[in-house]
Amino acid sequence: MPLPLTTRVDGITPGLDIHGLDRDEIPVADWLCSCGHHERARGRKAVTELTTRATVDRCPHSKPATRAA
């Protein structure tokens, strides 16, 4: 039996969640896309890079449908 390509997680809302920016902690960001893709970044530079890539209103992981000519 093949393994599933994506994992479904119920009860977690897709979006960008960032912790540790206001304190003397290492910042951590989690991005859960509506398609199920998850990324985690640790450290100020990595969190900044993730926040510039992350989108909440649309999924950048799925290819747009193309029409055959």
N, C-alpha and C positions, 0 to 999 in steps of 0.2 A: 504494500500500500504506500503510495507516494506521500511525502510530507506536504502539508499545506504551505503555500507560498506566502500567505499573510496570516496574521493572528487577529482574531476579533476580540476586542476588550470591551465589555459592557460596563457602564457606570462611569466612564471617564470621558469627559468632553474634549474633543479635539481643540487644540490651541497651543499657545506658547506660555510656559510657566517658568518664571525666573525667581531664584532665591539667592540671598546673601549679598546683595548689592549695597545695602545700607550699613552693614556691620563689617567687622574685621574678619570676615570669613571668605573662603574661596567661593566665588559666584558659580552657580550651577543653573543651567537652563535645560528644560525638556520641551521638545516640540513633538506633538502628536498630530499628524495630518489626518484629515477626514478619511483618507484611504487606508489608514492603519499604520503608515510609515512613522517610525519613532526615531528621534535623534536626541542625544544628550551631549551637552558641552560643559566642560569644567575649566575654570579660569577666566579672567576678564577678557583676554583676547579671543578665546574660543567662543565665549558667550556673545561677544559683540559680533563676530562673524556669523554665528547662527541666527542672531536677530535680524541681520541684513538679508539672509536667505529665506527665512521662514515666512510662509504666507498662511493666512488664516481663512481668507475668503474663497480660495480656489486651490485645487490640488495640482502641484507642479509635477507630480510623479506619473500621471496618466497622460498618454499621448492623445492629442485631439483626433477625433474621427476624421478620416479623409474619404472623399467620394471618388469612386472609380469613374474615369472618363468614358 
